[in-house]
């Protein structure tokens, strides 16, 4: 997840040369905010906890899915 954000930034800001890539990768690594890194870590921990409890893939995805609203039966 952290790497995907870094990769996304690199793809959007690179001129696709070796030198361009060497310049943009350190910037891309610094571009991902601490809040994003923590959010990625929390989601990873939720997946690890779900698999530790013996859930299968579908159950783990349901358990990890972020609760977004109340008063709605989904």
HUQUIWO-V424557 format. One record per backbone hydrogen bond with DSSP energy under -0.5 kcal/mol. CO is the residue of the C=O (numbers start at 1). NH is the residue of the N-H. Records with the same first field share a line. If there is no record, write none. Layout:
# HUQUIWO-V424557
CO=NH, NH
This chain:
# HUQUIWO-V424557
1=5
2=6
3=7
4=8
5=9
6=10
7=11
8=12
9=13
10=14
17=21
18=22
19=23
20=24
21=25
22=26
23=27
24=28
25=29
26=30
27=31
28=32
33=37
34=38
35=39
36=40
37=41
38=42
39=43
40=44
41=45
42=46
43=47
44=48
45=49
46=50
47=51
48=52
49=53
50=55
51=54
56=60
57=61
58=62
59=63
60=64
61=65
66=68
72=74
